[in-house]
Amino acid sequence: MICSEFRACGLRLAFLPAAVILLLRTPPSHGLDAVWNFDGNLDPSIGTATMTFRGDMGATGVKFFASEHDLGLPMPFGDHSGVMRFQPTTPSQGLAVNLNNGGATVRDYTMVWDLFRPGPSWNSWMPLYQTDVANSSDADFFINPGDGIGISGAYHGVVSNGRGNIAWNRIAVTRTASGVLKKYIDGVLVGTQTGLSGSRWDVAGGQFNILTDEDGESSLGFLSSFRFVDSVLSDADVAALGAVHAGGANVPGKQIASDPAVLTPGGFTIAFLGDTQNYSTYNPALFNQVTQWLADNKATRNIQFIVQDGDIVNGDITTEWNNARAAMDRLNGVIPYAVVRGNHDIGSQFDLPSRFGPGSPYSQQPTLVDHYEMPGRPNFDMRNTVHKFEAGGQKFMVVTIDVSAGNDVVAWVDGVIAANPDRRVILDTHAYLYDGGARFNNAPDPENPGKTFDQSRDQLLRTGTGPEAVYNGAAYGGRDAETLWNTLVSKHPNISLFLSGHQFEDFDQFKYHLDTGDAGNKVYELLVDPQNMANGGNGWIRLLEFDPNGTTVHVKTYSPYLNQWDTSPDNFYDIELSPIGAPAIAGDLDDDGDVDGDDLAVWQNALGTTSLGDADADGDTDGNDFLVWQNQFSGAPAPAAAVPEPAGLALATAALVAGWFRRRRSRIGDQ
């Protein structure tokens, strides 16, 4: 259930990793650092400063606090969040802040707003702070109707959720006593003003207002967090904060890097494109830029294959299909690719030779070796396809599964995979993962009579937004994702990756869903769909960069349109695939076919930092993975409660390694 009393539910802390919770509980290094997270009220989350409603803004019956899902908003980066909704304020309204610092005037300070600016507020002013507590003069910092931030005619940057990008923004401002005002959006310095040394910008008596202006130049908005620091954060400090995080304005969110992410020498890349429907409809030039960048960088990033996950177009409209074909044609003869139908591609045109059907350039890709033949409908042959290629000494097979694929198609895919046990298999379909990383599931929910599991999740997670259960594959005559997992994916030890889209990424901020097949193999299920971002997706491409060892994959995200790398945790990470060709051995962390001291070294180096020592396939490296290794190494099951403490672990490790060396010397002596 969604809690209505956020503080009682511990909403913020419940979803945050331990390191972040520790950060929240660690006393700030600044003299005064106050944070409000609006989890049901105006109480401070950090510090002793107070915030109160001005005038009649807090009138009874007005609902100010809710979750972002209750309000129909995208989820801030990290997880669900409490939100304060504010209407346009009159001069007597707004929020009053008292720093409770003994009435001292503050001249050096930093303020941070985690803010959502909705469509009704575009082309309007939004006051962010006002040092005149009587509110008898103009506010001191605004978002202007042109989406910039500043004051006195000097506005810089673009608040990105203006003009159609549905996203949260972290807006920050620093002011020095010498009169230098710096402005930031999502950690990026967008402008500097000087000459603001007058008392107007001093926080006199330790008090100021936010979200109010003397003549009512105000607009509707949503605030997830507000922070005040009585010192000037450096450019590096603000950059490290990045963009919005659900944990609050003191917790780092997305961070965008402009430096290139280097490809591992000897490595190769498989590129993954999310839903391109908004490019085809509104921004074909950006679609062309994305595919041209891939073609131009085939050699430098050793791009071997490209996967597109459906919703190629937004509607069955000729101009959209023309735009999509023109963009994908840039890859023909350069990099082979696979496409699959999504729910928006259902109609009369996908199957045409002039689009992606039989006789099209897609049907002539050099990697395309097989397809499902629907009896009596040869024009449907490109809906479910098989691609084979080799890279880095590995054999790959990509299989596309149509959004309407029924039991006959699933049985065909099952046979194709079974006939190719030596190939690492990547599956591609449109709608597979639901919000939060769970698989679509059309089965009846026994705890919610009359509803499927997806319908129950709609009730739980998507209050105030459109239902997602209607996009389950079963709605199109296909199989839902949970059925695909149980009847197909889990049965094959050589399936490593399942790629899909459909769900907006601003709702789905997770790295991947990791599951374990019947043979003990890891299956990483990835979701990519940036269509809800600015410009139809801002050109973001997911790059799966394989190391020469064939199992380590560096997942990276790049936009040629922005010329930026997104290094946020859900878009920049490593995964470790199971080996292909033999059953995975529990504890064999270096994939050399046995369990020995070398695997222990892998575990030690990965402990608490990466998933490379993940022996139990739960997504991280911890003491439980040591027990798996110990059990396989010694041949005797370890008791459930035997996860060692650090000191004991060192002794146990030393003893086991010593035994391993003795056994190894003995074997060498017998040779």
N, C-alpha and C positions, 0 to 999 in steps of 0.2 A: 504494500500500500504506500501511497505518497503521504508523508506526514504533513499535517497542517501546522503543527507547532515545531518549527525547525530546531530550536535549541534543545527541546526534549529528545528529539530523534538523533541529535548529534550529526546533522546532515553533512556539515562541512568535513568533519573529521572521519566520518564513516567510510568515505570513498578515497581518502588520501593515503599514500604510502607512508610507512613509518618515518622515513627521513623527512618528509614534508611536515608531518605532525610534530616531529622534534623541532623543526625550524619554527613552527608556529608557537611552540612553548618556550623557545629560547629567548631570554630577555634581549631586546634590541640594543644594538651598540650605540644608537643615537641617543642624545639627551632626552628627546621626546619623540616617540613614534606611536601614533594612534591609528587604529584600523577599525572600520565598521563594515561588517559583512551582511547586515540586514537580514539575519536569520530569524525573521518574525517580529523584530522590534528595532529600536534605535540604540540598543545597548552596545557599548564598544566591545569588539572582539579582542583587541589588544590595547593596553594603556588605560589611563584614568580620565582622559578627556571625555566630555559629554556632548551629545547631540540631541536637540529638541525641535519639535515643530514650531514654526512661527505663526502667530495669529491663529486663524481657524483652519489651518492646513490639516491638522489632526482631527478633524470633525468626526464624530461617531457615525458609523455606517459607511465610511469610505474605506475600501480595501486597498491597503498599501503594500502588503507583504504576501508573497506566494512563491511557489517554485517556478522555474523557467518553463517547465512543461505545462503547469496550470495556466500560464500566460501565453502559451503558444509560441514561445521563443526558442531559438536554437540553444543547445547546451553550451555553456562556456567551456573552454578547454579544460580537461581534467575530469569533470563529472557534473552531476546535478548541483544546483546552487539555489540558495535563497535569493530573492530579488525584491527590491523596492520599486514600485511603480509610482511615478509622479506625474501629475497633470500640469499643464501650463499654470504658473503661479502668478498671483497678484502681488503688488508691491509689499503687502503686509504678510505674505506667506513665504515659504521656503524653509530651509533648515538652518538653525543657529548652532554654531560649534563654539564650545568653551574649552580651551586647552587646560584649564585648571592649573596654570603654571604660576600662580601667585600674582597674576595681572601683568606679567612682563610682556613688553612689546617684542615681537619676533620680526626680524628684518631679513634673515636668511631662512629660506624654507623650500620644501618640496610638497606638491600635492599631486595625488594620483586618483583618477576615476576609472573604474571598470564599467563601461557604459554601453548601452544599446540604444541607438537612435532610430526609431521606426519611421516608416514612410510618411505618416502625417506630419512629421517634424522636418522633413526636407524642405528647403526653401524658407526655413524659419530660423530665428535666433534662439540660441540656448545658452543662458548664463551659467557659468560653472562656479565662479566664486566672486564674493563681494566683501571687501574689507570694511566698508562703512556699515556697521551693525544697524544703524537707523535706516539704511537703504534709501537714503535721500539723494544719492547720486548714481551715475551709471555704474553697472557692475564692472569688474576689473579683468575678466577673462571670459571669452565667448567662443562658441562654435557659430560661425556666421552662415547666412543662407547659401553661400558658395562652398560650404563644407570645410572651410579652413578654421584654424584655431589662432586666437590672438586678441589684440586690443588696439584701439587708436588707429584703425585703418591698416594695420600691419598683420595680415592673416597668412598663415603658412600651412602647407600640407593639405591632405585630403582625408577627412574622416571616411573610412572605407565603406561603412554601411550606408553612406549616402548613395543615391542613384543606383539602387538595385542590389547591392551586395549585402546579403542578410548575414551580418556578423557582429560580434562584440568588438569593441575597441578599448585599448588601454591608453588613456590620454594622461600625460604627465606635464607638469610645468615646474621649473625651478626659478627662484628669484634671489638675487644677491643684494646685500645692503647697498652695493655700489650701483645698482640699477640695471643689472643684466638679467633679462628674462629669456629662458630657453624653453622650447616647446617640443614635445615628443609625441609620436603616435606609434603604438606597438613597439616601443623601445628604440625607434629611429628618430634622431634629431631632425626636425623638419624646419626649424626657424629660430632665429635669435633676434631679440630687440634690446636696445640699450637706451639709456637716458631715463629709466624708470626708478630713479632713486628717491623720489619724493615720498612724503608720508602717506600718500594715497595707497601705495602698495605695501605699507607696513601692516602687520597684524597687531594693531594697537590693543593693549590690555589682554592679549591672548584670546581674542574673540573675533569671529568672522561668520559670514553666512555663505551658503552654497545654494545654487538653483534658484536664485531670485535676482530681480533687477528693479530699479526704481520706477520704470514706466511700463513694466509688464512685458518686456521683450523676452518671452519665455515659450517653451514648447514641451510636448509630451516626451517622456523618456523612461528608461529603466536603468537602475543602478544596482550592480551586483556587489560592489565594494568601493570604499573611499578610504584614502590614507593621507595623513599629514605627518611630515617629519620636520623638526625645527632645525634643519641643516640642509645644505645644497648637495643633493646626490650628483655624482659625476656622470659624464656621458656614459662611461663604462658601467656604472652602477645601474643606470636606467636601461641600457642595452641588455644587461644581464636579466633584468625583470621581464623583458620581452613583451608579449601580448597578454591578454586576459587569461587568468587561471581561476577555476572555481574555488580554489582555496583562499582567495583574497588578494588584495592589491599588493601584498608583501611577498607573494609566492610567484616564482618565475613561471611564465607561460611559454607560448611559442617564441622561438628565436630564429630569425632569418639570417643566413650567412651568405655573403657575396663571394667568398673565396671558393674556388672549385674543389669538389670532393674528389680526391685522386683515386683512380682505378688501380686496384692491386695489380702489380706486374704479373703478366700471365693470366689474368682474369678475363672474364667475358660477361656480357650484359644481356639480359632479357628485359625489354621495356613493357610496361603495363599502362594502358590508357583507360581511364574511367569513362563514364557516360559522356559522349560528345554532342548530345542533342542540342544544347544551347549554342555551341559553336556553329552547328549546321544551320540553326535558325537565325541567330542574331550576330554572330561574329565569325564568319568563314575565314577572314584574314588570319585570325588567331589560330584556327584549326590548321590552316596552311603553314603557319609559323612552327607549330608543334611538330608536324610530320616532316617539314623541311629540316628542322634542327636534328631530328633523329637520323635523317638521311645524311646530313652533313657531318655528323659525329659518329657514323658507323665505324670508322677506323680508330678514332681517338678513344672511344669507349668500348670498342670491340662488340658492337651491338649485333647479336646473332638472330634475334627474333623479336616480334612485337605482338602483344596480345591486346585486343580491344574487347571490352566486356558487355557490349550491347547498348541499346538506346543510342544507336548511331545518329538517328534523327529524332526530332520531337513529334513529328506527325508525318503521315504518308503524303507529303507534299513534294512536288517535282523539284522546286528550287532547293529544298533542303537536301534531297537526294543528290542533286547536282553538286551542291557544295561539299557533301561528304565524299562523293566519288573523286572530286578534284583534289581534295586533301589527301586521301589515301593513295591516289595515283602517284603521288610524289615518292612513294615507297616501292612501286613496282620496278623490279629489276635491280633494286638496291638492297632492301632488307625484306625478307619474307614476313608475312603477318597472318594472323587469324582474327576473324570477326565472328560475332554471334548475334542472333536477334534478341532484342529486349522487348518489353511490353509496348514501347512507343514505336517499334519497327514493324509491328503487326499491320498488315495491309496488303496492297497490291504490288508494291514495287521492289521489295528486297530481293525477290526471286528472279528479277529480270536480268538478262545479259548486260544491260546498260547499268546495272547496279552491282549486286554481289551474288547473283544467281549463276547457274550453269552458263558457260560461255563468256563470263565476265573476266576481267583481269584477276579477280580474286580466285576464281576457279582454276587459274593457271599458275598459282604460286608454286615454286619448285618444291616446297616442303609438303604440299597437299597430296597425300597418298591414298586416302580412302574417304568415303562418306556413307551416310545411311541412305539407302534407297527405299523411299516410301512407295509401296506398290501403286502403280498407276499414276504417280505424280512425280515424274522425273524433274520437273521444274523446282522441286523442293530439295534437290540433292545437296545444296550448299548450307542447309540449316544445321546439320550435325556433321562435323568434319574431323579428320585425323591429319595431323602434321608431324613429320619426323625430321629431325636434324641432329647433327653432332657438333659439339663444342667442347673445347678443353679436354678432349679424350672421353667425354661422356656422351651417351646416347639419350636423346630426349624424345618425348612424344607429347604433343599438345592435343587434347580432345575437346572440341566445343560441343556444348549440350544446349539445344534450343529451349527457349522459355516455355514451349508447349510440348516438350519431349515426354512421351508416355512410356508405358512399360516396355513396348517393343523397342524403343530407342535405347532405354536403359539396358535391356538385355544385350543389344548389339554392342554398346560401349563396354559392357562387362566382358564380352568375348574378345573384343579388340585388345583390351588391357591384358587379359589372361594369355593372349598369344604373343605378348611382348614383355616377358618378365625381366629382360635385361635393360629396359628403357625406364628412365626416370619420367614419371607421368605428371603433367600439369593439366588440371581440368579447368575449363572456362565456361561459366554460365552467367546469366544476368543477375537474377535475384536469388541469393543463397543465404546471406547473413542478414538478420534483423537488427534493429537498434541494439547497441551494447555488445554485439558479437555473438548472440545466440543464433542458431539456425532457424530459418522459417519452419514452422511445424503446424500442419493442418489437422493434426489428430485431436480428438475430443479431450478437453481438459477436465479430468474427474473432479477437480476442486471448484469448477465453475460450470455447472450443468448448462448445456445448450450452447457452450462456447468452445471454440478451438483454443489451443495454446496461443496462437497468434492473436486471436481476438481478446484473450485475457491480457496479453501484453499491451495491446492497444489501450485497453482500459487503464492499465497501470502506468504506462510510460508516455502516452501521447494525448493526455487530457488537453483539450483546447486546440489540437492539431488533427490533421486528417488521419484516418486509419491506414494501417499498412497491410493488414491481413488480406485485403483485396488484391494485393500484388503477389501473393503466394503463387508459385508455379502451378499449383492445383487449380487455380482460377482460370488457367488457360489450357486446361487439359493435360498438364504436365504433372510432374511429381514434386512435392515439397522437399525442402533441403534435408529435413530429418530422415525422410524416406530414402533419399539419395545416399545419405551417410550409411544407413543401416543395411541397405540392399546392394550397394556398390562400393562406395569409397572405403569403408572400413575393411572390406574383404581383400584388398590388394596391397601387398607389402611395398610395391614400387610406386604408389601414389604419394607424392610429397607435398604438392601445392594445389589449392583450390582457389581460383581467382574469381571475384564477382564485384558487382557495383550496385546500382539502384538506390541504396540508402545514402542520403546526404552526409558528407564527412563532418559537417559542423554539428550533427547530432551524434556521430559515431566516432568518438575520439579514443580508439583503442588500437594497439599495434596489430593484433591478429587474434584469431581463435585457434588454439592448439589442441588437437585431440590425438589419440593413439589408436592406430589400427589394430586389427585382431592379431597381427604378427608382431606387434610391439613397435611398429614404425611410426615416426612422428608425421602428422599431417597438419601443415600450416594453412589456415583458411584466411585469406586476405581480402579486404574490401577497399576499393578505390572509387570515389565518385565526388569530384570537386565541383560539380555543375552548379551548386547553389552559391558559389563564391562569385566575386566580381568578374565581369566579362565572360560569364559562362563557364568559369573554371580557372581563370588566370594562367592557363597554360601549364598547370602542374602535371608532371610525368613521374610515375613511380618506376625506379630503376632497380632491378634485381641483379646485383653484381656478384657473380660466383667467383670464389677464390679457386686457384689451381687445384686445391685438394678435393674439389667437387662437392663438398658438403657445407662449407661456410658460405653464407650469402649475406652480403651487405645491402640492406634495403635503404635506398636513398630517394629523395624527392627533389626535383629540379623544375624550374619554370624558365624556358627561354624568353618568354614575354617579359618577365620581371628580371631576368638574369640573376636569379637568387636560388640558393639551396635552403629548403625548409628543414632545420635541424631539430625541430620539436620531437619529443620522445616517440610519438606515434607515427612519425614520418621518416625517421632516421635511426635505424637499429640493425642488429645482427641476428640471424637465426642459424641454427645448425641442423641440417637435414640428416635423415638416416641414410646409411649407405645402401646402394642398390646391388642386387645380385646374390645376396645371402641374407638370411634372417638377422635382424639386429640383435646384438648380444648386450644384455643389460650390463652396464658398467664399463663397456668397451668404448671409452670416451674419445679415443683417438682413431677408432674405426680401423684397427689393424688386425681384427679377428681374434684377439684374446684380451683378457683382463689382467693387467699387471701394474707395476709401479709407474709406468709411463702414463697410464690413465689416472692414477692418483695425482700426478703432477698437473695434469689438465684440470682436474677438479680443484686443486689448491689455487691455481692461477685464476680460475673463474669464480671462486667463492665470493658471493655477494655482489658480483660486478656484471657478469654476462651469463648467458644460458649455455655456454659451451661445456660446462660440467653437469648438465641437467640429465642425470641418469634415470630419473623417474618420470620424465616428460611432463612435469607440471609447470614448465615455463621459466624456472629459475634454478640457481645453483645454491644449495644449502646443505645442512647436516643430513637430511634424509637421502640425498644423493650419495653421501659418503657411506651410508649404511648399505645401499645397493651395491656399491663397489666392494665394500668389505665382505658382503655376503657372497658375491661371485668370486672374489679373490681367495677367500679362505675355504669356501665350500660349505660353511656352516651358517645357517640363518642367524641374523642378529636380532636380539630382542627389540620389541617395538619402542621401548623406552631408552634405548641405548644411544640416542643422538648425543655425541660427546660435547662437553664444554670446551672452549678454546684450549685451555691448559691440558686437559685430558686428551684432547684431539691430537695435540702435538706429540704426546708420549705414544698414543696408539699408532699414529702415523709412523713414527720412528721405528717402533717394534715391527710393524707390518712390512715396511720397506726393507728393514734389515733381514727379515725372513725371506723376502723376495730375492734379495741379492744372494743369500746363502743357497736358495733353491736354484737360482740361475747359474751360480758357479758350479754347483753339483752337476747340473745338466751339461754344462760346457765340458766338465772333466770326463763325462761319460762318452763324449763324442769321439 
